[in-house]
């Protein structure tokens, strides 16, 4: 799930339909992308980032975000 994108979209008062229109996809396709069921294409991410005037990495989570583990610190560090 693209939680940062969802929060940003809601903050700006945009609907999922608005975002689908922005990147030129069907509403259902956009919802699937926002929910993490399918991936955004690079050009879609660039379009969204440009629209919000933010770097891509401030909006989109890596595809395997939930699989990332926080490294454990060794004692004494």
HELIX and SHEET records of a PDB file:
HELIX    1   1 UNK A    3  UNK A   11  1                                   9    
HELIX    2   2 UNK A   16  UNK A   23  1                                   8    
HELIX    3   3 UNK A   27  UNK A   34  1                                   8    
HELIX    4   4 UNK A   42  UNK A   52  1                                  11    
HELIX    5   5 UNK A   56  UNK A   58  5                                   3    
HELIX    6   6 UNK A   65  UNK A   67  5                                   3    
END                                                                             
